[in-house]
Every structure is written in structure tokens, then in C-alpha cells.
Amino acid sequence: MLLIFLILFSLSNGIDLQDLSNPTIFEVNTVQDTQRVVKMEFDKRHKDFGKMVRGEKRNSVFTFTNTGNEDIIIDLVSGCDCTTLDWPRLPIAPGAEGAIDVLFDSSEKEESGTVEIDIYLKNKDPKTGYGMLEIVSYSFELIEK
């Protein structure tokens, strides 16, 4: 108890009540974050194509927005042989939208499944220094005619 009293007394010893009515405002310099950030925000990362008869084809589009502060440069997009893909070959600026077009052909499929689409970026991850990878997917259910 005595210790608390001594601490409070020593803290209040130098305070002048006049000074409290005119508080000093300190200027704080902020440091701007200049780190480059690459971020693809997809409307959906997974699409369900539903029921399909073997041999049917389905089109879909995975749209995304560049919510980072650096251009996104897509190097390669890959899926299985049953999937035809198209993607932007030019850089996608911050705030801009892009799309991955997908054409799925179920002709060679024997059973229902999920297909992953790998999106390889030329952009480097600032934490690892390696190229970046985004993954989207679609699923389908094969049915008899």
C-alpha cells in the first residue's frame, strides 16, 4: 500500500493543474506501407456444374478482382485434359477485374469428381520469394442418360 502511495505521489509531484487545460499536441509521423501486395479476390473459388450426362460440355467463368497494390501477371493456368482454359495475357492493374474462362468436356470422364485449376503467377510472394499459386475448382456429377 505504501509503495502505491509513493508511486502516485511521485507521479503527481511534477504536474501543474494549469498545464492540463492546455494539453500539448504531438505530431506523429506515419510511415507509409510501401510493400507490394498481390491479391486475387475471386467471386467464387468453387463452382458446381451439377448433374451431367457423359459427353456434355459446360462453360463457366471464374472472375476475380486485383485487390492488391501491384499488377497481377498470370504466367500459366492448368487443369486436366478435360478442361480448356483461357486467361488474360496482359497485366491486371490494381482495382481491375479479370476472368479465367473454363470449358469442361465430360467425354473422357468415367465418374463424378472435382477438378482443380492451378493459376501460376509471375509475381513473387514477398515472404518466400517464390512464384505465387492460386487454386479454383469445379465439381460435376455424371449420370446415366
LINBEL-V474116 format. One record per pair of residues at least 24 apart in sequence whose ideal C-beta (glycine too) atoms are under 7 Angstrom apart, sorted by the first residue. I is the first residue (numbers start at 1). J is the second residue. Records with the same first field share a line. If there is no record, write none. Layout:
BEGIN
I: J + J
END
This chain:
BEGIN
35: 126
36: 69 + 70 + 126
37: 68 + 69 + 70
38: 68 + 70 + 72 + 121 + 123 + 132
39: 67 + 68
40: 64 + 66 + 72 + 134
41: 65 + 67
42: 136
45: 136
46: 136 + 137 + 138
47: 138
48: 139
49: 104 + 138 + 139 + 140
50: 141
51: 141 + 143
52: 106 + 140 + 141 + 142 + 143
53: 143 + 145
54: 106 + 107 + 109 + 142
55: 106 + 107
56: 106
57: 103 + 104 + 105
58: 104
59: 102 + 103
60: 102 + 138
61: 99 + 101 + 102
62: 99 + 100 + 102 + 136
63: 97 + 99
64: 97 + 98
65: 97
66: 92 + 93 + 94 + 95 + 96
68: 94
69: 94
70: 94 + 123
72: 121 + 123
73: 121 + 122 + 123
74: 119 + 121
75: 120 + 121 + 122
76: 120
77: 117 + 119
78: 118
79: 115 + 117
80: 115
82: 106 + 108 + 109 + 115
83: 115 + 117
85: 117
100: 136
102: 138
104: 138 + 140
106: 140 + 142
109: 142
111: 142
112: 140 + 141 + 142
113: 139 + 140
114: 139
END
